[in-house]
């Protein structure tokens, strides 16, 4: 079984030379019409998740139910720009002590697979965190399963063709979840 990497680094350590962090998604304040919710009900699951606005930022919250698919997610409709010149994503999030994935969805299909690249991160209950997620830490997935050892040719520059950014919770724990997102940027 592949071991997931969790990364919490200050954004200052991840900033690129000659530049800082550039916003890539509308989260403060969010435009909810730019966000799409996808939960495990697409496969008969019972989890509920949604996107809302509180204190001027995006809130991804709901209830995870592992009797079924056991996941909830939210993603932007579009990035509207290429991530090619960047080396990673910078997030400002407040969580509930649970594990989440930051997702980048590609437009390209690889051997019939629609690929989503995921970087796992931990949250601390009630604490705002600055996270730097280098693109090199993202893992290629299809429907939540790793594509790393499936003989699929993968492009290390996947972020150049990323179409949307989002978040998934699938930590195999029933119960309420909440992730506040104040900033999503690229560095």
Secondary structure, DSSP 8 states (H G I E B T S, - for coil): -----B----HHHH--TT---EE-S-BTTB-GGGEEEEEGGGGT---EEEEEEETTEEEEEEEE-TTTT--EEEEES---S--TT-SEEEEEEEB-S-EEEEEEEEEEEETTEEEEEEEEEE--BT-EEEEEEEGGG-EEEETTEE-TTTT----TTGGGGEEEEEEEE--S--EEEEEEEEEEEE-
